[in-house]
Structures are given as structure tokens and as C-alpha cells.
Amino acid sequence: MKRSCPEYHTLIACLEPLVADAWKPQLNNLALFVYGLLMTWHVHLPKIALCLPIAGNTRNALQRLERFLNNKAVQPTQWYQGVTKAILSHWQAREIELIMDQTDLGDRFPLLFIALAYRKRAIPILWRLLPHAGCSGVEEQTKLLTAVAKLLPTNTRIVVMADRRVPFG
């Protein structure tokens, strides 16, 4: 650790019961990734790497994130579903606004994601790394929406925003 970071340690303690099938190093890297997303409110890996509470320089932190995302044994989308369920289980509003978009992590990892719109912010709730840029067609979007639909609370109006605002479900 670069410095004492109680928020990071709290995040690991919160993630541990939600991500039961991850090994400790994998859980630590997931926590770093989530911590970076929360601290920067950005999806660019170099910006995430800048704020990570780990020893070494920014290049080392960036390489760590890239190895984590490229590791075939790591299932961040599957693991993050526990986080999503925990977030949505406390949702009290009658409506959930979801944002679906595509971006590139670090200009190398094409990512299709769905985020929860909350106080003018987008909180990622589920994502898929895509094989190559520009391939998020209807099939990939449908797969992601289907996965998200299983995590959403019942008795809540769902609105998905992509190119336009439309009711979902």
C-alpha cells in the first residue's frame, strides 16, 4: 500500500461477502478497480491508476489494472453482480434510470456498460468487455440488458437511456 487508505480497506471488507468465488489477489484488484472508479468518476484507466492507494508509480498501477482486465480467470462482470444486487436492494425510489453506453478503457479495452443514474452521476452496475472496438451491436446490448434485468428490483419502473429515453420491461 502506498498510504493508509481506510476507504479501500472498507471496500474490500464490503466486497468480500458479495464476491464469494474470487481469490484474495483477485478481490484486491477488483477493489482497486472499483475504488478507482469511485474516486475519479472516470473510466479512463490512466486516470483511475493515478488515484490507487498502492506502492509504485502510475505506470505500475496502470499495468496492474490492465493485467486484471485481461486475465481470463477474472470475471469482473460476474463478480460485480453481487455489488449491483447490494446497491439495488437498498434502492427506494419508484423509478430506476439506467444509462447504456460504450466507451474504451485506456483506449484499448472496448466496454459496453449499464450505469445507474444517481444525482447527476452514472454508477456502473454491469458491463462487458467487447472483443474489439465498435462491436456493440444489438446482440451484445440485448445480452447485457437481459443480465441487468435479472438484478433489478420488482415493482420499480425502469427507464433505459441510450440514444433516447425509453421504458424498459
Secondary structure, 3 states (H helix, E strand, C coil): CCCCCHHHHHHHHHHCCCCCCCCHHHHHHHHHHHHHHHHHCCCCHHHHHHCCCCCCCHHHHHHHHHHHHHCCCCCHHHHHHHHHHHHHHCCCCCEEEEEEEEEEECCCEEEEEEEEEECCEEEEEEEEECCCCCCCCHHHHHHHHHHHHCCCCCCCEEEEECCCEEEEC
